[in-house]
Structures are given as C-alpha cells and as structure tokens.
Amino acid sequence: MSDMLDKVKALAAEAAAKLSDVTGVTPDDLGQKAQSAVDKFAELADTAVVKVTTLADTHGDRVTDAVAKAAAFVDDRSGGKTVDLSERVQSATASVVDAFKGGTNTPQA
C-alpha cells in the first residue's frame, strides 16, 4: 500500500510540475488564488445579506402582500383547489421575510 501511495504522490508532483511549466502557475500560486476567491466570496455573501436584510426591512410587507394577492387570485381562479398550497406559500414567504428583517437570522429550509 505504501508503494502505491508513493507512486500517487510522485505522479501528483510530476503533474504539478508539468502544470507549472505549461502555465507558469505554481501550486502555491493556486492555493493563494483559491484563498483569494474564498475571501472574495465571503465578502460578496456578506454584502448580499446586508442588501437582502435592507430589502426585507424596507419592502418585506410589500412582498408578503403581493404573494397574498397572487394566492387569492389563484385560489379564486381554481375554485379553491389550491388553498392549502397557497397557505404554505404565504407562510414560507412570511417566514423568509421575517427571518431577514433586522439581519439577525437566515431562513431555515
């Protein structure tokens, strides 16, 4: 088993060296770029949470009202066949809006 592991490590090192020769990028460079991408993603996620929280605080009632109106329209057009689904959609919408209001929580799936 140890021989196999050594062969795999040697092949990985050879592949990394060839990749570096072809691209001019070293494995360390890739690690730094990956960390930079992770940091940028975290920054964007934080920005998105702030924006969604602001939208929920500012327009959350409009969202829940619009969903309620749409649900009422669908229920009316379906002759009441979709009432259970409409209630679940309205409840889920209210939960998501409430979860984001104030930025203290995130909705649970």
Biopython code that builds the backbone (N, CA, C, O; Angstrom):
import numpy as np
from Bio.PDB.StructureBuilder import StructureBuilder

atoms = [
    (1, "MET", "N", (0.827, -1.194, 0.000)),
    (1, "MET", "CA", (0.000, 0.000, 0.000)),
    (1, "MET", "C", (0.869, 1.255, 0.000)),
    (1, "MET", "O", (0.549, 2.240, -0.664)),
    (2, "SER", "N", (1.963, 1.211, 0.745)),
    (2, "SER", "CA", (2.864, 2.357, 0.827)),
    (2, "SER", "C", (3.486, 2.677, -0.532)),
    (2, "SER", "O", (3.650, 3.844, -0.890)),
    (3, "ASP", "N", (3.835, 1.613, -1.296)),
    (3, "ASP", "CA", (4.391, 1.828, -2.634)),
    (3, "ASP", "C", (3.385, 2.541, -3.530)),
    (3, "ASP", "O", (3.740, 3.440, -4.292)),
    (4, "MET", "N", (2.131, 2.129, -3.426)),
    (4, "MET", "CA", (1.081, 2.729, -4.244)),
    (4, "MET", "C", (0.929, 4.207, -3.889)),
    (4, "MET", "O", (0.814, 5.054, -4.775)),
    (5, "LEU", "N", (0.930, 4.510, -2.604)),
    (5, "LEU", "CA", (0.797, 5.892, -2.152)),
    (5, "LEU", "C", (1.982, 6.721, -2.632)),
    (5, "LEU", "O", (1.810, 7.860, -3.068)),
    (6, "ASP", "N", (3.160, 6.165, -2.556)),
    (6, "ASP", "CA", (4.353, 6.878, -3.028)),
    (6, "ASP", "C", (4.262, 7.158, -4.531)),
    (6, "ASP", "O", (4.645, 8.234, -4.991)),
    (7, "LYS", "N", (3.748, 6.178, -5.296)),
    (7, "LYS", "CA", (3.600, 6.368, -6.738)),
    (7, "LYS", "C", (2.587, 7.471, -7.042)),
    (7, "LYS", "O", (2.804, 8.299, -7.927)),
    (8, "VAL", "N", (1.476, 7.470, -6.296)),
    (8, "VAL", "CA", (0.460, 8.501, -6.495)),
    (8, "VAL", "C", (1.036, 9.876, -6.175)),
    (8, "VAL", "O", (0.821, 10.833, -6.918)),
    (9, "LYS", "N", (1.768, 9.971, -5.066)),
    (9, "LYS", "CA", (2.390, 11.252, -4.702)),
    (9, "LYS", "C", (3.382, 11.706, -5.765)),
    (9, "LYS", "O", (3.438, 12.888, -6.103)),
    (10, "ALA", "N", (4.161, 10.773, -6.289)),
    (10, "ALA", "CA", (5.136, 11.115, -7.323)),
    (10, "ALA", "C", (4.433, 11.591, -8.595)),
    (10, "ALA", "O", (4.865, 12.556, -9.226)),
    (11, "LEU", "N", (3.351, 10.912, -8.966)),
    (11, "LEU", "CA", (2.593, 11.329, -10.150)),
    (11, "LEU", "C", (1.967, 12.704, -9.938)),
    (11, "LEU", "O", (1.940, 13.524, -10.855)),
    (12, "ALA", "N", (1.467, 12.955, -8.736)),
    (12, "ALA", "CA", (0.874, 14.263, -8.445)),
    (12, "ALA", "C", (1.933, 15.359, -8.525)),
    (12, "ALA", "O", (1.680, 16.435, -9.067)),
    (13, "ALA", "N", (3.106, 15.086, -7.991)),
    (13, "ALA", "CA", (4.187, 16.065, -8.050)),
    (13, "ALA", "C", (4.615, 16.312, -9.492)),
    (13, "ALA", "O", (4.892, 17.447, -9.882)),
    (14, "GLU", "N", (4.668, 15.240, -10.280)),
    (14, "GLU", "CA", (5.028, 15.377, -11.690)),
    (14, "GLU", "C", (3.984, 16.186, -12.444)),
    (14, "GLU", "O", (4.324, 17.043, -13.261)),
    (15, "ALA", "N", (2.714, 15.914, -12.171)),
    (15, "ALA", "CA", (1.629, 16.657, -12.824)),
    (15, "ALA", "C", (1.686, 18.128, -12.423)),
    (15, "ALA", "O", (1.502, 19.004, -13.268)),
    (16, "ALA", "N", (1.939, 18.409, -11.145)),
    (16, "ALA", "CA", (2.025, 19.797, -10.676)),
    (16, "ALA", "C", (3.194, 20.513, -11.362)),
    (16, "ALA", "O", (3.076, 21.676, -11.748)),
    (17, "ALA", "N", (4.320, 19.812, -11.508)),
    (17, "ALA", "CA", (5.483, 20.416, -12.160)),
    (17, "ALA", "C", (5.179, 20.719, -13.631)),
    (17, "ALA", "O", (5.522, 21.790, -14.130)),
    (18, "LYS", "N", (4.531, 19.767, -14.324)),
    (18, "LYS", "CA", (4.187, 19.997, -15.729)),
    (18, "LYS", "C", (3.194, 21.142, -15.868)),
    (18, "LYS", "O", (3.310, 21.970, -16.771)),
    (19, "LEU", "N", (2.219, 21.180, -14.970)),
    (19, "LEU", "CA", (1.239, 22.265, -14.987)),
    (19, "LEU", "C", (1.937, 23.606, -14.790)),
    (19, "LEU", "O", (1.618, 24.591, -15.455)),
    (20, "SER", "N", (2.887, 23.626, -13.870)),
    (20, "SER", "CA", (3.631, 24.848, -13.602)),
    (20, "SER", "C", (4.458, 25.258, -14.814)),
    (20, "SER", "O", (4.534, 26.442, -15.145)),
    (21, "ASP", "N", (5.081, 24.280, -15.479)),
    (21, "ASP", "CA", (5.881, 24.569, -16.673)),
    (21, "ASP", "C", (5.014, 25.138, -17.789)),
    (21, "ASP", "O", (5.415, 26.080, -18.473)),
    (22, "VAL", "N", (3.829, 24.568, -17.972)),
    (22, "VAL", "CA", (2.954, 24.974, -19.070)),
    (22, "VAL", "C", (2.291, 26.320, -18.784)),
    (22, "VAL", "O", (2.228, 27.187, -19.655)),
    (23, "THR", "N", (1.794, 26.487, -17.549)),
    (23, "THR", "CA", (1.009, 27.683, -17.233)),
    (23, "THR", "C", (1.800, 28.779, -16.548)),
    (23, "THR", "O", (1.394, 29.941, -16.555)),
    (24, "GLY", "N", (2.918, 28.417, -15.961)),
    (24, "GLY", "CA", (3.682, 29.387, -15.188)),
    (24, "GLY", "C", (3.087, 29.637, -13.813)),
    (24, "GLY", "O", (3.483, 30.568, -13.111)),
    (25, "VAL", "N", (2.133, 28.798, -13.436)),
    (25, "VAL", "CA", (1.471, 28.932, -12.140)),
    (25, "VAL", "C", (1.916, 27.783, -11.250)),
    (25, "VAL", "O", (1.823, 26.618, -11.635)),
    (26, "THR", "N", (2.393, 28.110, -10.073)),
    (26, "THR", "CA", (2.831, 27.068, -9.131)),
    (26, "THR", "C", (1.666, 26.633, -8.249)),
    (26, "THR", "O", (0.673, 27.350, -8.134)),
    (27, "PRO", "N", (1.783, 25.463, -7.628)),
    (27, "PRO", "CA", (0.733, 25.039, -6.693)),
    (27, "PRO", "C", (0.501, 26.064, -5.576)),
    (27, "PRO", "O", (-0.635, 26.251, -5.140)),
    (28, "ASP", "N", (1.552, 26.718, -5.117)),
    (28, "ASP", "CA", (1.387, 27.754, -4.087)),
    (28, "ASP", "C", (0.565, 28.921, -4.618)),
    (28, "ASP", "O", (-0.268, 29.483, -3.907)),
    (29, "ASP", "N", (0.811, 29.285, -5.894)),
    (29, "ASP", "CA", (0.017, 30.354, -6.518)),
    (29, "ASP", "C", (-1.455, 29.971, -6.560)),
    (29, "ASP", "O", (-2.331, 30.791, -6.284)),
    (30, "LEU", "N", (-1.715, 28.710, -6.912)),
    (30, "LEU", "CA", (-3.101, 28.242, -6.973)),
    (30, "LEU", "C", (-3.754, 28.305, -5.598)),
    (30, "LEU", "O", (-4.916, 28.690, -5.474)),
    (31, "GLY", "N", (-3.003, 27.926, -4.566)),
    (31, "GLY", "CA", (-3.542, 27.992, -3.206)),
    (31, "GLY", "C", (-3.878, 29.414, -2.804)),
    (31, "GLY", "O", (-4.914, 29.668, -2.189)),
    (32, "GLN", "N", (-2.993, 30.348, -3.156)),
    (32, "GLN", "CA", (-3.248, 31.751, -2.834)),
    (32, "GLN", "C", (-4.445, 32.276, -3.613)),
    (32, "GLN", "O", (-5.255, 33.035, -3.079)),
    (33, "LYS", "N", (-4.556, 31.872, -4.874)),
    (33, "LYS", "CA", (-5.693, 32.317, -5.674)),
    (33, "LYS", "C", (-6.994, 31.717, -5.142)),
    (33, "LYS", "O", (-8.028, 32.385, -5.125)),
    (34, "ALA", "N", (-6.942, 30.468, -4.714)),
    (34, "ALA", "CA", (-8.137, 29.836, -4.149)),
    (34, "ALA", "C", (-8.558, 30.557, -2.872)),
    (34, "ALA", "O", (-9.745, 30.808, -2.666)),
    (35, "GLN", "N", (-7.604, 30.889, -2.019)),
    (35, "GLN", "CA", (-7.930, 31.600, -0.779)),
    (35, "GLN", "C", (-8.484, 32.980, -1.088)),
    (35, "GLN", "O", (-9.407, 33.449, -0.421)),
    (36, "SER", "N", (-7.922, 33.630, -2.098)),
    (36, "SER", "CA", (-8.421, 34.938, -2.507)),
    (36, "SER", "C", (-9.859, 34.832, -2.995)),
    (36, "SER", "O", (-10.685, 35.696, -2.700)),
    (37, "ALA", "N", (-10.160, 33.766, -3.748)),
    (37, "ALA", "CA", (-11.521, 33.564, -4.239)),
    (37, "ALA", "C", (-12.480, 33.309, -3.088)),
    (37, "ALA", "O", (-13.603, 33.815, -3.092)),
    (38, "VAL", "N", (-12.049, 32.531, -2.105)),
    (38, "VAL", "CA", (-12.884, 32.258, -0.929)),
    (38, "VAL", "C", (-13.143, 33.552, -0.162)),
    (38, "VAL", "O", (-14.269, 33.810, 0.265)),
    (39, "ASP", "N", (-12.112, 34.355, 0.009)),
    (39, "ASP", "CA", (-12.275, 35.634, 0.707)),
    (39, "ASP", "C", (-13.241, 36.550, -0.046)),
    (39, "ASP", "O", (-14.090, 37.199, 0.565)),
    (40, "LYS", "N", (-13.111, 36.602, -1.359)),
    (40, "LYS", "CA", (-13.996, 37.443, -2.173)),
    (40, "LYS", "C", (-15.437, 36.944, -2.084)),
    (40, "LYS", "O", (-16.367, 37.744, -1.986)),
    (41, "PHE", "N", (-15.621, 35.624, -2.117)),
    (41, "PHE", "CA", (-16.961, 35.057, -1.989)),
    (41, "PHE", "C", (-17.570, 35.426, -0.639)),
    (41, "PHE", "O", (-18.742, 35.794, -0.571)),
    (42, "ALA", "N", (-16.792, 35.330, 0.427)),
    (42, "ALA", "CA", (-17.297, 35.679, 1.760)),
    (42, "ALA", "C", (-17.698, 37.149, 1.810)),
    (42, "ALA", "O", (-18.718, 37.500, 2.404)),
    (43, "GLU", "N", (-16.902, 37.998, 1.193)),
    (43, "GLU", "CA", (-17.219, 39.429, 1.133)),
    (43, "GLU", "C", (-18.516, 39.669, 0.365)),
    (43, "GLU", "O", (-19.362, 40.451, 0.799)),
    (44, "LEU", "N", (-18.670, 39.001, -0.768)),
    (44, "LEU", "CA", (-19.894, 39.145, -1.557)),
    (44, "LEU", "C", (-21.107, 38.604, -0.811)),
    (44, "LEU", "O", (-22.189, 39.187, -0.878)),
    (45, "ALA", "N", (-20.934, 37.495, -0.101)),
    (45, "ALA", "CA", (-22.037, 36.925, 0.676)),
    (45, "ALA", "C", (-22.464, 37.893, 1.771)),
    (45, "ALA", "O", (-23.659, 38.078, 2.003)),
    (46, "ASP", "N", (-21.498, 38.514, 2.446)),
    (46, "ASP", "CA", (-21.823, 39.496, 3.482)),
    (46, "ASP", "C", (-22.587, 40.675, 2.880)),
    (46, "ASP", "O", (-23.566, 41.145, 3.460)),
    (47, "THR", "N", (-22.141, 41.146, 1.726)),
    (47, "THR", "CA", (-22.817, 42.246, 1.051)),
    (47, "THR", "C", (-24.238, 41.855, 0.666)),
    (47, "THR", "O", (-25.167, 42.650, 0.814)),
    (48, "ALA", "N", (-24.408, 40.636, 0.175)),
    (48, "ALA", "CA", (-25.741, 40.162, -0.212)),
    (48, "ALA", "C", (-26.672, 40.105, 1.001)),
    (48, "ALA", "O", (-27.837, 40.488, 0.900)),
    (49, "VAL", "N", (-26.179, 39.640, 2.126)),
    (49, "VAL", "CA", (-27.003, 39.562, 3.340)),
    (49, "VAL", "C", (-27.442, 40.957, 3.766)),
    (49, "VAL", "O", (-28.597, 41.158, 4.144)),
    (50, "VAL", "N", (-26.534, 41.915, 3.708)),
    (50, "VAL", "CA", (-26.879, 43.294, 4.068)),
    (50, "VAL", "C", (-27.962, 43.828, 3.127)),
    (50, "VAL", "O", (-28.918, 44.460, 3.574)),
    (51, "LYS", "N", (-27.811, 43.576, 1.834)),
    (51, "LYS", "CA", (-28.796, 44.078, 0.872)),
    (51, "LYS", "C", (-30.146, 43.392, 1.041)),
    (51, "LYS", "O", (-31.185, 44.050, 0.993)),
    (52, "VAL", "N", (-30.140, 42.080, 1.236)),
    (52, "VAL", "CA", (-31.403, 41.360, 1.415)),
    (52, "VAL", "C", (-32.077, 41.803, 2.708)),
    (52, "VAL", "O", (-33.298, 41.954, 2.750)),
    (53, "THR", "N", (-31.296, 42.010, 3.755)),
    (53, "THR", "CA", (-31.849, 42.484, 5.024)),
    (53, "THR", "C", (-32.483, 43.857, 4.854)),
    (53, "THR", "O", (-33.575, 44.113, 5.361)),
    (54, "THR", "N", (-31.795, 44.734, 4.140)),
    (54, "THR", "CA", (-32.328, 46.069, 3.883)),
    (54, "THR", "C", (-33.622, 45.979, 3.079)),
    (54, "THR", "O", (-34.593, 46.670, 3.384)),
    (55, "LEU", "N", (-33.635, 45.129, 2.055)),
    (55, "LEU", "CA", (-34.852, 44.951, 1.267)),
    (55, "LEU", "C", (-35.992, 44.386, 2.114)),
    (55, "LEU", "O", (-37.133, 44.832, 1.997)),
    (56, "ALA", "N", (-35.688, 43.414, 2.958)),
    (56, "ALA", "CA", (-36.730, 42.827, 3.809)),
    (56, "ALA", "C", (-37.274, 43.868, 4.781)),
    (56, "ALA", "O", (-38.483, 43.949, 5.003)),
    (57, "ASP", "N", (-36.379, 44.661, 5.357)),
    (57, "ASP", "CA", (-36.818, 45.704, 6.287)),
    (57, "ASP", "C", (-37.667, 46.758, 5.576)),
    (57, "ASP", "O", (-38.677, 47.219, 6.108)),
    (58, "THR", "N", (-37.244, 47.129, 4.376)),
    (58, "THR", "CA", (-37.899, 48.209, 3.646)),
    (58, "THR", "C", (-39.159, 47.759, 2.913)),
    (58, "THR", "O", (-40.174, 48.454, 2.925)),
    (59, "HIS", "N", (-39.087, 46.598, 2.277)),
    (59, "HIS", "CA", (-40.172, 46.181, 1.384)),
    (59, "HIS", "C", (-40.784, 44.825, 1.728)),
    (59, "HIS", "O", (-41.563, 44.286, 0.942)),
    (60, "GLY", "N", (-40.449, 44.276, 2.869)),
    (60, "GLY", "CA", (-40.951, 42.950, 3.236)),
    (60, "GLY", "C", (-42.460, 42.866, 3.246)),
    (60, "GLY", "O", (-43.035, 41.874, 2.797)),
    (61, "ASP", "N", (-43.105, 43.902, 3.758)),
    (61, "ASP", "CA", (-44.574, 43.902, 3.792)),
    (61, "ASP", "C", (-45.158, 43.902, 2.381)),
    (61, "ASP", "O", (-46.180, 43.263, 2.129)),
    (62, "ARG", "N", (-44.520, 44.606, 1.477)),
    (62, "ARG", "CA", (-44.996, 44.631, 0.095)),
    (62, "ARG", "C", (-44.880, 43.247, -0.540)),
    (62, "ARG", "O", (-45.749, 42.828, -1.305)),
    (63, "VAL", "N", (-43.798, 42.547, -0.213)),
    (63, "VAL", "CA", (-43.596, 41.204, -0.757)),
    (63, "VAL", "C", (-44.683, 40.264, -0.244)),
    (63, "VAL", "O", (-45.318, 39.558, -1.027)),
    (64, "THR", "N", (-44.899, 40.256, 1.072)),
    (64, "THR", "CA", (-45.915, 39.352, 1.625)),
    (64, "THR", "C", (-47.307, 39.728, 1.134)),
    (64, "THR", "O", (-48.135, 38.847, 0.900)),
    (65, "ASP", "N", (-47.578, 41.021, 0.976)),
    (65, "ASP", "CA", (-48.877, 41.454, 0.442)),
    (65, "ASP", "C", (-49.053, 40.993, -1.008)),
    (65, "ASP", "O", (-50.129, 40.528, -1.386)),
    (66, "ALA", "N", (-48.008, 41.119, -1.810)),
    (66, "ALA", "CA", (-48.089, 40.709, -3.211)),
    (66, "ALA", "C", (-48.330, 39.199, -3.325)),
    (66, "ALA", "O", (-49.119, 38.751, -4.156)),
    (67, "VAL", "N", (-47.646, 38.424, -2.484)),
    (67, "VAL", "CA", (-47.837, 36.976, -2.502)),
    (67, "VAL", "C", (-49.259, 36.628, -2.061)),
    (67, "VAL", "O", (-49.885, 35.729, -2.623)),
    (68, "ALA", "N", (-49.760, 37.334, -1.064)),
    (68, "ALA", "CA", (-51.134, 37.087, -0.599)),
    (68, "ALA", "C", (-52.148, 37.394, -1.699)),
    (68, "ALA", "O", (-53.106, 36.646, -1.894)),
    (69, "LYS", "N", (-51.934, 38.494, -2.415)),
    (69, "LYS", "CA", (-52.838, 38.844, -3.511)),
    (69, "LYS", "C", (-52.774, 37.812, -4.632)),
    (69, "LYS", "O", (-53.802, 37.420, -5.185)),
    (70, "ALA", "N", (-51.575, 37.381, -4.959)),
    (70, "ALA", "CA", (-51.422, 36.371, -6.007)),
    (70, "ALA", "C", (-52.082, 35.056, -5.583)),
    (70, "ALA", "O", (-52.736, 34.392, -6.389)),
    (71, "ALA", "N", (-51.906, 34.692, -4.325)),
    (71, "ALA", "CA", (-52.515, 33.460, -3.819)),
    (71, "ALA", "C", (-54.037, 33.551, -3.873)),
    (71, "ALA", "O", (-54.710, 32.595, -4.259)),
    (72, "ALA", "N", (-54.570, 34.695, -3.489)),
    (72, "ALA", "CA", (-56.026, 34.878, -3.532)),
    (72, "ALA", "C", (-56.544, 34.766, -4.972)),
    (72, "ALA", "O", (-57.587, 34.161, -5.221)),
    (73, "PHE", "N", (-55.810, 35.350, -5.899)),
    (73, "PHE", "CA", (-56.195, 35.277, -7.318)),
    (73, "PHE", "C", (-56.198, 33.824, -7.800)),
    (73, "PHE", "O", (-57.153, 33.379, -8.437)),
    (74, "VAL", "N", (-55.124, 33.087, -7.492)),
    (74, "VAL", "CA", (-55.016, 31.689, -7.923)),
    (74, "VAL", "C", (-56.110, 30.853, -7.265)),
    (74, "VAL", "O", (-56.739, 30.020, -7.918)),
    (75, "ASP", "N", (-56.334, 31.078, -5.972)),
    (75, "ASP", "CA", (-57.390, 30.337, -5.277)),
    (75, "ASP", "C", (-58.755, 30.600, -5.900)),
    (75, "ASP", "O", (-59.563, 29.687, -6.069)),
    (76, "ASP", "N", (-58.996, 31.851, -6.234)),
    (76, "ASP", "CA", (-60.269, 32.217, -6.851)),
    (76, "ASP", "C", (-60.427, 31.535, -8.216)),
    (76, "ASP", "O", (-61.473, 30.963, -8.523)),
    (77, "ARG", "N", (-59.373, 31.609, -9.019)),
    (77, "ARG", "CA", (-59.429, 31.042, -10.373)),
    (77, "ARG", "C", (-59.523, 29.517, -10.348)),
    (77, "ARG", "O", (-60.081, 28.914, -11.266)),
    (78, "SER", "N", (-58.975, 28.887, -9.291)),
    (78, "SER", "CA", (-59.006, 27.415, -9.223)),
    (78, "SER", "C", (-60.231, 26.900, -8.485)),
    (78, "SER", "O", (-60.396, 25.695, -8.295)),
    (79, "GLY", "N", (-61.079, 27.817, -8.077)),
    (79, "GLY", "CA", (-62.264, 27.401, -7.339)),
    (79, "GLY", "C", (-61.927, 26.874, -5.955)),
    (79, "GLY", "O", (-62.657, 26.044, -5.412)),
    (80, "GLY", "N", (-60.835, 27.345, -5.384)),
    (80, "GLY", "CA", (-60.445, 26.938, -4.034)),
    (80, "GLY", "C", (-59.613, 25.671, -3.967)),
    (80, "GLY", "O", (-59.292, 25.209, -2.872)),
    (81, "LYS", "N", (-59.257, 25.099, -5.100)),
    (81, "LYS", "CA", (-58.495, 23.848, -5.120)),
    (81, "LYS", "C", (-57.047, 24.013, -4.649)),
    (81, "LYS", "O", (-56.387, 23.035, -4.297)),
    (82, "THR", "N", (-56.562, 25.249, -4.645)),
    (82, "THR", "CA", (-55.157, 25.480, -4.309)),
    (82, "THR", "C", (-54.971, 26.170, -2.963)),
    (82, "THR", "O", (-53.886, 26.671, -2.668)),
    (83, "VAL", "N", (-56.007, 26.199, -2.154)),
    (83, "VAL", "CA", (-55.936, 26.934, -0.885)),
    (83, "VAL", "C", (-54.801, 26.422, 0.004)),
    (83, "VAL", "O", (-54.053, 27.225, 0.563)),
    (84, "ASP", "N", (-54.658, 25.091, 0.147)),
    (84, "ASP", "CA", (-53.596, 24.548, 1.007)),
    (84, "ASP", "C", (-52.217, 24.970, 0.523)),
    (84, "ASP", "O", (-51.370, 25.386, 1.314)),
    (85, "LEU", "N", (-51.999, 24.858, -0.778)),
    (85, "LEU", "CA", (-50.716, 25.265, -1.343)),
    (85, "LEU", "C", (-50.493, 26.759, -1.161)),
    (85, "LEU", "O", (-49.396, 27.189, -0.804)),
    (86, "SER", "N", (-51.521, 27.541, -1.402)),
    (86, "SER", "CA", (-51.394, 28.996, -1.251)),
    (86, "SER", "C", (-51.039, 29.373, 0.174)),
    (86, "SER", "O", (-50.228, 30.270, 0.401)),
    (87, "GLU", "N", (-51.644, 28.692, 1.133)),
    (87, "GLU", "CA", (-51.341, 28.984, 2.541)),
    (87, "GLU", "C", (-49.894, 28.634, 2.872)),
    (87, "GLU", "O", (-49.229, 29.363, 3.608)),
    (88, "ARG", "N", (-49.405, 27.518, 2.328)),
    (88, "ARG", "CA", (-47.999, 27.142, 2.584)),
    (88, "ARG", "C", (-47.041, 28.146, 1.954)),
    (88, "ARG", "O", (-46.029, 28.504, 2.555)),
    (89, "VAL", "N", (-47.360, 28.600, 0.744)),
    (89, "VAL", "CA", (-46.511, 29.593, 0.066)),
    (89, "VAL", "C", (-46.502, 30.899, 0.856)),
    (89, "VAL", "O", (-45.446, 31.501, 1.052)),
    (90, "GLN", "N", (-47.670, 31.336, 1.305)),
    (90, "GLN", "CA", (-47.742, 32.578, 2.083)),
    (90, "GLN", "C", (-46.974, 32.442, 3.393)),
    (90, "GLN", "O", (-46.279, 33.371, 3.804)),
    (91, "SER", "N", (-47.094, 31.306, 4.039)),
    (91, "SER", "CA", (-46.384, 31.074, 5.295)),
    (91, "SER", "C", (-44.870, 31.073, 5.079)),
    (91, "SER", "O", (-44.123, 31.674, 5.852)),
    (92, "ALA", "N", (-44.431, 30.394, 4.025)),
    (92, "ALA", "CA", (-42.999, 30.352, 3.725)),
    (92, "ALA", "C", (-42.467, 31.742, 3.396)),
    (92, "ALA", "O", (-41.378, 32.116, 3.831)),
    (93, "THR", "N", (-43.233, 32.497, 2.630)),
    (93, "THR", "CA", (-42.816, 33.860, 2.283)),
    (93, "THR", "C", (-42.683, 34.711, 3.538)),
    (93, "THR", "O", (-41.693, 35.423, 3.711)),
    (94, "ALA", "N", (-43.677, 34.637, 4.407)),
    (94, "ALA", "CA", (-43.627, 35.415, 5.651)),
    (94, "ALA", "C", (-42.441, 34.992, 6.508)),
    (94, "ALA", "O", (-41.793, 35.840, 7.123)),
    (95, "SER", "N", (-42.147, 33.694, 6.559)),
    (95, "SER", "CA", (-41.014, 33.209, 7.353)),
    (95, "SER", "C", (-39.690, 33.744, 6.825)),
    (95, "SER", "O", (-38.827, 34.166, 7.595)),
    (96, "VAL", "N", (-39.540, 33.721, 5.509)),
    (96, "VAL", "CA", (-38.292, 34.213, 4.917)),
    (96, "VAL", "C", (-38.144, 35.711, 5.155)),
    (96, "VAL", "O", (-37.070, 36.173, 5.541)),
    (97, "VAL", "N", (-39.199, 36.463, 4.929)),
    (97, "VAL", "CA", (-39.135, 37.915, 5.135)),
    (97, "VAL", "C", (-38.828, 38.216, 6.604)),
    (97, "VAL", "O", (-37.962, 39.039, 6.899)),
    (98, "ASP", "N", (-39.531, 37.555, 7.523)),
    (98, "ASP", "CA", (-39.289, 37.778, 8.949)),
    (98, "ASP", "C", (-37.867, 37.396, 9.352)),
    (98, "ASP", "O", (-37.239, 38.071, 10.167)),
    (99, "ALA", "N", (-37.371, 36.313, 8.775)),
    (99, "ALA", "CA", (-36.016, 35.865, 9.112)),
    (99, "ALA", "C", (-34.967, 36.887, 8.701)),
    (99, "ALA", "O", (-33.957, 37.055, 9.385)),
    (100, "PHE", "N", (-35.200, 37.565, 7.591)),
    (100, "PHE", "CA", (-34.211, 38.531, 7.121)),
    (100, "PHE", "C", (-34.406, 39.924, 7.726)),
    (100, "PHE", "O", (-33.485, 40.740, 7.695)),
    (101, "LYS", "N", (-35.554, 40.198, 8.256)),
    (101, "LYS", "CA", (-35.757, 41.519, 8.870)),
    (101, "LYS", "C", (-34.807, 41.677, 10.039)),
    (101, "LYS", "O", (-34.712, 40.809, 10.906)),
    (102, "GLY", "N", (-34.117, 42.782, 10.049)),
    (102, "GLY", "CA", (-33.181, 43.061, 11.137)),
    (102, "GLY", "C", (-31.850, 42.364, 10.982)),
    (102, "GLY", "O", (-30.912, 42.662, 11.721)),
    (103, "GLY", "N", (-31.744, 41.457, 10.052)),
    (103, "GLY", "CA", (-30.458, 40.802, 9.783)),
    (103, "GLY", "C", (-29.974, 39.874, 10.865)),
    (103, "GLY", "O", (-28.786, 39.553, 10.911)),
    (104, "THR", "N", (-30.862, 39.428, 11.744)),
    (104, "THR", "CA", (-30.408, 38.583, 12.855)),
    (104, "THR", "C", (-30.465, 37.106, 12.541)),
    (104, "THR", "O", (-29.803, 36.314, 13.212)),
    (105, "ASN", "N", (-31.234, 36.710, 11.543)),
    (105, "ASN", "CA", (-31.397, 35.306, 11.230)),
    (105, "ASN", "C", (-31.337, 35.086, 9.734)),
    (105, "ASN", "O", (-31.402, 36.026, 8.942)),
    (106, "THR", "N", (-31.211, 33.825, 9.367)),
    (106, "THR", "CA", (-31.369, 33.439, 7.984)),
    (106, "THR", "C", (-32.457, 32.375, 7.942)),
    (106, "THR", "O", (-32.618, 31.624, 8.904)),
    (107, "PRO", "N", (-33.202, 32.298, 6.854)),
    (107, "PRO", "CA", (-34.301, 31.329, 6.793)),
    (107, "PRO", "C", (-33.789, 29.900, 6.844)),
    (107, "PRO", "O", (-32.704, 29.603, 6.345)),
    (108, "GLN", "N", (-34.569, 29.022, 7.445)),
    (108, "GLN", "CA", (-34.228, 27.604, 7.509)),
    (108, "GLN", "C", (-35.013, 26.871, 6.439)),
    (108, "GLN", "O", (-36.198, 27.132, 6.232)),
    (109, "ALA", "N", (-34.347, 25.958, 5.766)),
    (109, "ALA", "CA", (-35.001, 25.189, 4.691)),
    (109, "ALA", "C", (-35.907, 24.124, 5.261)),
    (109, "ALA", "O", (-36.538, 23.383, 4.508)),
]
sb = StructureBuilder()
sb.init_structure("model")
sb.init_model(0)
sb.init_chain("A")
sb.init_seg("    ")
for serial, (resi, resn, name, xyz) in enumerate(atoms, 1):
    if name == "N":
        sb.init_residue(resn, " ", resi, " ")
    sb.init_atom(name, np.array(xyz, "f"), 0.0, 1.0, " ", f" {name:<3s}", serial, name[0])
structure = sb.get_structure()
